[in-house]
Amino acid sequence: MILITGGAGYIGSHCALALLNRNEKIVIIDNLDNGHIETINALKNIGNVEFIKGDLKNKKDIEFIFKNFDIDTLMHFAGYIQVEESTQNPSKYYENNIIGTINLLNTMVEYNVKKIIFSSTCAIYGEPEYLPIDENHPKNPLNPYGKTKLIIEEMLDDYDKAYDIKSVRLRYFNVAGADCSAGIGEWHQPETHLIPNILKSVFEKEKIFNIFGNDYDTFDGTCIRDYVNVEDLACAHVLALEYLKKENKTECINIGTSQGNSVKEIFDTVKLISGKNIPVEFKPRRAGDAAKLIADTKKARKILNWEPAHSLHDSIKSAYLWEKSKLARLNFDV
Ligand SMILES: NC(=O)c1ccc[n+]([C@@H]2O[C@H](COP(=O)([O-])OP(=O)(O)OC[C@H]3O[C@@H](n4cnc5c(N)ncnc54)[C@H](O)[C@@H]3O)[C@@H](O)[C@H]2O)c1
């Protein structure tokens, strides 16, 4: 059985869905700090999901699951994810992300569970020294959020050496899209990601969308990021699981598309898909925003045999449909 931490959240729920579609047995732990019970209910409509409302900071919550379910593998998504908040309140991030993971790993040791897939991030690389960014790029995270992820990767190395726990750390670039047919999608509060924030300006009357910086060294002056579709990302998790089972080897693997899109391009695509004129204002650059972040994904293609199947247009279209259906359910006038 697979234990999914943070499965009531955005990416964890899409990976849970991919596992349900393969008839895997899953149990989810989530404290619902940032996840949603509606997401768990949507998953329960699709397959057999065990859900435990629990907190990784309480080791007893984790032990309860290991005692009651036959766990053989973990997918670890749970954590706080807001970069800006992490700079203002680092203790919240170190406490939750690090202590939660220590509790998880120590319980794995106690119950002799040896396989874990971990949600890492391109934020561990910091300001790019070259592009595209491969897995050997120097690691200099610029904020406590990114630092917690790098510390966890280092912990995973130590737990591998000492206790033979094998991990695949998937370093996601920017994740986008939704599986709205399943009733799940991106639902962060507050929302700090680009596409759902542009969509807020589509659906909330007269909400101006701010573009931070239009004087970067890029073809249109706005920042460039690598957007990977969430269903493609879920597929990478399934392949990572197979890899761990077959090869039993620890790996770090970038998950992106090797393509970059500018903020302006994303904005224009949302405008096209929604058919709405979105009010926009250009603001000064934000501290810590690199001009370009693009993944080198050769390793994912070689080791996992993974290829992104969805286009950026697919991701934005599904995000749009998800946002619309979510607001309709929450009784907003859309
Ligand atoms: N969204 C992205 O673009 C992106 C990019 C790179 C990496 N990641 C990583 O992917 C993972 C999932 O991201 P997401 O966008 O789905 O975030 P999310 O906030 O939607 O999901 C995280 C889930 O973890 C739960 N959680 C947090 N702390 C917990 C704790 N102590 N105990 C139990 N549950 C807890 C939250 O309630 C939430 O449901 C995170 O680890 C994040 O760092 C995300």
The ligand as an SDF file (V2000), in Angstrom:
LIG
                    3D

 44 48  0  0  0  0  0  0  0  0999 V2000
    2.8980   23.6240   -6.9310 N   0  0  0  0  0  0  0  0  0  0  0  0
    4.0830   23.7220   -7.5140 C   0  0  0  0  0  0  0  0  0  0  0  0
    4.2260   24.3750   -8.5770 O   0  0  0  0  0  0  0  0  0  0  0  0
    5.2820   23.0270   -6.8980 C   0  0  0  0  0  0  0  0  0  0  0  0
    6.5480   23.1970   -7.5080 C   0  0  0  0  0  0  0  0  0  0  0  0
    7.6430   22.5450   -6.9490 C   0  0  0  0  0  0  0  0  0  0  0  0
    7.4920   21.7250   -5.8430 C   0  0  0  0  0  0  0  0  0  0  0  0
    6.2630   21.5890   -5.2600 N   0  0  0  0  0  0  0  0  0  0  0  0
    6.1570   20.7320   -4.0660 C   0  0  0  0  0  0  0  0  0  0  0  0
    5.1020   19.7970   -4.2760 O   0  0  0  0  0  0  0  0  0  0  0  0
    4.4540   19.5060   -3.0410 C   0  0  0  0  0  0  0  0  0  0  0  0
    2.9520   19.6790   -3.2270 C   0  0  0  0  0  0  0  0  0  0  0  0
    2.6800   21.0130   -3.6360 O   0  0  0  0  0  0  0  0  0  0  0  0
    1.1780   21.4960   -3.8500 P   0  0  0  0  0  0  0  0  0  0  0  0
    1.2050   22.6120   -4.8350 O   0  0  0  0  0  0  0  0  0  0  0  0
    0.3300   20.3250   -4.0890 O   0  0  0  0  0  0  0  0  0  0  0  0
    0.8750   22.1140   -2.4120 O   0  0  0  0  0  0  0  0  0  0  0  0
   -0.4910   22.0420   -1.5580 P   0  0  0  0  0  0  0  0  0  0  0  0
   -0.3620   23.0720   -0.4940 O   0  0  0  0  0  0  0  0  0  0  0  0
   -1.6670   22.0940   -2.4630 O   0  0  0  0  0  0  0  0  0  0  0  0
   -0.4060   20.5880   -0.9220 O   0  0  0  0  0  0  0  0  0  0  0  0
    0.3680   20.3090    0.2270 C   0  0  0  0  0  0  0  0  0  0  0  0
   -0.5290   19.5260    1.1710 C   0  0  0  0  0  0  0  0  0  0  0  0
    0.2280   19.1700    2.3340 O   0  0  0  0  0  0  0  0  0  0  0  0
   -0.6030   19.3280    3.4730 C   0  0  0  0  0  0  0  0  0  0  0  0
    0.2830   19.5050    4.6340 N   0  0  0  0  0  0  0  0  0  0  0  0
    1.1670   20.5220    4.8530 C   0  0  0  0  0  0  0  0  0  0  0  0
    1.8180   20.3070    6.0100 N   0  0  0  0  0  0  0  0  0  0  0  0
    1.3430   19.1430    6.5360 C   0  0  0  0  0  0  0  0  0  0  0  0
    1.6240   18.4100    7.7140 C   0  0  0  0  0  0  0  0  0  0  0  0
    2.5200   18.8170    8.6280 N   0  0  0  0  0  0  0  0  0  0  0  0
    0.9370   17.2590    7.9390 N   0  0  0  0  0  0  0  0  0  0  0  0
    0.0010   16.8250    7.0420 C   0  0  0  0  0  0  0  0  0  0  0  0
   -0.2940   17.4790    5.9140 N   0  0  0  0  0  0  0  0  0  0  0  0
    0.3600   18.6390    5.6580 C   0  0  0  0  0  0  0  0  0  0  0  0
   -1.4670   20.5380    3.1700 C   0  0  0  0  0  0  0  0  0  0  0  0
   -2.6580   20.5700    3.9350 O   0  0  0  0  0  0  0  0  0  0  0  0
   -1.7370   20.3410    1.6750 C   0  0  0  0  0  0  0  0  0  0  0  0
   -2.9080   19.6100    1.4350 O   0  0  0  0  0  0  0  0  0  0  0  0
    5.0340   20.4420   -2.0030 C   0  0  0  0  0  0  0  0  0  0  0  0
    5.9570   19.7100   -1.2130 O   0  0  0  0  0  0  0  0  0  0  0  0
    5.7440   21.5030   -2.8210 C   0  0  0  0  0  0  0  0  0  0  0  0
    6.8660   22.0070   -2.1460 O   0  0  0  0  0  0  0  0  0  0  0  0
    5.1660   22.2260   -5.7620 C   0  0  0  0  0  0  0  0  0  0  0  0
  1  2  1  0
  2  3  2  0
  2  4  1  0
  4  5  1  0
  4 44  2  0
  5  6  2  0
  6  7  1  0
  7  8  2  0
  8  9  1  0
  8 44  1  0
  9 10  1  0
  9 42  1  0
 10 11  1  0
 11 12  1  0
 11 40  1  0
 12 13  1  0
 13 14  1  0
 14 15  2  0
 14 16  1  0
 14 17  1  0
 17 18  1  0
 18 19  2  0
 18 20  1  0
 18 21  1  0
 21 22  1  0
 22 23  1  0
 23 24  1  0
 23 38  1  0
 24 25  1  0
 25 26  1  0
 25 36  1  0
 26 27  1  0
 26 35  1  0
 27 28  2  0
 28 29  1  0
 29 30  1  0
 29 35  2  0
 30 31  1  0
 30 32  2  0
 32 33  1  0
 33 34  2  0
 34 35  1  0
 36 37  1  0
 36 38  1  0
 38 39  1  0
 40 41  1  0
 40 42  1  0
 42 43  1  0
M  CHG  2   8   1  16  -1
M  END
$$$$
